[in-house]
């Protein structure tokens, strides 16, 4: 398939299958321990960016419900519209993650789950550098990446008759990119999914002098 604008393909895919995607993954329980650990690491009433927030469930809903101030960003208009309905206490913005801007040191944490893998490879290291700049010293990045390198499409994603596109490097490359962005990788784990899986990274923006 000749793909001229992969990010538009991703946007249209999530616009078309927003409810189907939510129904397919509502039983996922892996998010809960991740979000529980994150809340142990950030202050009360923390400011959190949910980058690639989808409908706001579960990340924005869980963190907002715990009293944190959450901003969600997603490329899909449908996902953002539904997020505003489902998690009214959070703030949501429809935008390309690679183009959105925030002031330096705006957030205590940036969460990006299953979103980086939908962004062209050459745009991922600059985005990680921006994420690092958005974090306050001591702030946390929690994100999923590819575990092995792959770029490709699924022309019948989730059986919904819609095409989806992914592109990701391997976990070792992401560790290097995170370090080069100025983040200190604290933990890496393999998250299985079907016959393959993803890498989950915990990385921290060091305080000056660390």
C-alpha positions in Angstrom: 0.0 0.0 0.0 1.3 3.4 -1.0 0.7 5.7 2.0 1.2 9.4 1.4 -0.1 10.6 4.8 0.2 7.8 7.4 -1.0 10.1 10.3 -4.2 10.9 8.4 -4.7 7.2 8.0 -4.4 6.8 11.8 -6.7 9.7 12.4 -9.4 8.4 10.0 -9.0 4.9 11.5 -9.6 6.0 15.1 -12.5 8.3 13.9 -14.1 5.3 12.3 -13.5 2.8 15.0 -13.6 4.8 18.2 -16.4 2.8 19.9 -15.2 -0.5 18.4 -11.7 0.1 19.8 -13.0 1.0 23.2 -15.2 -2.1 23.3 -12.3 -4.3 22.2 -10.0 -3.1 25.1 -12.4 -2.3 27.9 -11.4 -5.5 29.6 -7.7 -4.6 29.7 -6.4 -4.6 33.3 -2.7 -3.9 32.7 -3.3 -0.1 32.9 -4.4 -0.2 36.5 -1.0 -1.2 38.1 0.8 1.2 35.8 -1.5 4.1 36.8 -1.3 3.0 40.5 2.5 3.1 40.4 2.5 6.5 38.6 0.3 8.0 41.3 2.8 6.8 43.9 5.5 8.7 42.1 3.8 12.1 41.4 2.6 14.7 43.9 -1.1 15.2 44.9 -2.9 17.4 42.4 -0.2 16.8 39.8 -0.4 18.1 36.2 -0.4 15.2 33.8 -0.3 15.1 29.9 -2.1 12.1 28.3 -0.5 12.1 24.9 -2.6 10.0 22.5 -5.5 10.0 25.0 -8.2 8.4 22.9 -11.5 8.6 24.7 -9.9 9.5 28.0 -10.4 6.0 29.3 -8.7 4.8 31.4 -5.8 7.2 31.8 -7.5 10.6 32.0 -10.5 9.2 33.9 -8.5 7.4 36.6 -6.0 10.3 37.1 -8.7 13.0 37.1 -10.8 11.0 39.5 -7.8 10.9 41.8 -7.6 14.7 41.8 -4.8 15.2 39.2 -5.1 17.9 36.5 -5.1 16.1 33.2 -4.7 17.4 29.7 -5.4 14.9 26.9 -4.2 15.3 23.3 -5.3 13.1 20.4 -5.3 13.4 16.6 -8.8 12.0 16.3 -11.7 14.4 16.4 -14.1 11.6 17.3 -11.9 10.4 20.1 -11.6 13.9 21.6 -15.3 14.6 21.3 -16.1 11.4 23.2 -13.3 12.1 25.8 -14.9 15.5 26.6 -18.2 13.7 27.2 -16.8 10.8 29.2 -14.2 12.7 31.3 -15.6 16.2 31.6 -13.2 17.1 34.5 -10.2 16.8 32.2 -9.1 19.2 29.4 -8.8 17.8 25.9 -7.2 19.1 22.7 -7.4 17.7 19.2 -3.9 18.0 17.8 -1.1 16.1 16.2 1.2 15.1 19.0 4.3 16.1 17.0 2.9 19.6 16.5 1.3 20.5 19.8 3.2 22.9 22.0 3.3 23.4 25.8 5.6 25.7 27.9 8.7 24.1 29.4 8.3 22.3 32.7 4.5 22.2 32.5 3.9 18.7 33.7 4.7 16.4 36.5 4.1 13.4 34.2 3.6 12.6 30.6 1.8 9.4 29.8 1.7 8.0 26.2 0.3 4.6 25.8 0.1 2.9 22.4 0.4 6.3 20.6 4.1 6.7 19.7 3.8 3.6 17.5 1.4 5.5 15.2 3.9 8.3 14.5 6.5 8.2 11.6 9.8 7.0 12.9 11.8 10.2 12.0 9.3 12.3 14.0 9.6 10.2 17.2 13.0 11.3 18.6 12.1 15.0 18.3 8.8 14.3 20.0 10.6 12.6 22.9 12.9 15.6 23.2 9.8 17.8 23.4 8.2 15.5 26.0 11.4 15.8 28.1 11.2 19.6 27.9 7.6 19.6 29.0 8.4 17.7 32.2 9.4 19.4 35.4 12.7 18.2 37.0 11.9 14.9 38.7 8.9 14.4 36.4 8.0 11.0 34.9 7.4 9.7 31.4 5.4 6.5 31.2 5.1 5.2 27.7 4.7 2.2 25.5 6.9 1.7 22.4 7.6 -1.1 19.9 9.6 -4.1 21.2 10.8 -5.1 17.8 11.1 -2.9 14.7 8.2 -2.9 12.3 6.3 -0.7 10.0 3.0 -1.8 8.3 -0.7 -1.8 8.1 -3.8 -3.9 8.9 -6.4 -3.4 6.3 -9.1 -4.9 8.5 -8.1 -3.5 11.9 -10.0 -5.1 14.8 -12.3 -6.7 12.2 -13.9 -3.3 11.6 -13.1 -2.9 7.9 -10.8 0.0 8.4 -7.1 0.3 7.7 -4.6 1.2 10.5 -0.9 2.0 10.3 2.0 1.6 12.7 5.7 2.3 12.7 8.1 1.6 15.5 11.7 0.9 16.3 13.0 -1.8 18.7 13.2 -1.4 22.4 16.9 -0.8 22.5 16.5 2.1 20.0 13.8 3.6 22.2 16.1 3.4 25.2 18.7 5.3 23.3 16.2 7.9 22.1 14.9 8.5 25.6 18.4 8.9 26.9 19.4 11.3 24.1 16.2 13.3 24.9 17.5 13.9 28.4 15.5 11.3 30.3 16.9 8.7 32.6 15.4 5.3 32.0 14.4 3.8 35.3 12.6 0.7 34.2 11.8 -1.3 31.0 9.5 -4.3 30.7 8.0 -6.4 27.9 4.2 -6.2 27.6 3.0 -9.3 25.7 0.2 -9.0 23.2 -0.8 -11.8 21.0 2.2 -13.3 19.2 4.3 -10.2 20.0 4.2 -7.3 22.3 5.4 -3.8 23.3 8.0 -2.3 25.6 6.9 -0.2 28.6 9.3 2.5 29.7 9.5 4.5 32.9 11.8 7.4 32.5 12.5 10.5 34.6 13.7 14.0 33.9 16.7 14.4 36.3 17.0 17.3 38.6 19.9 19.6 37.9 23.2 18.0 39.0 21.8 14.5 39.0 
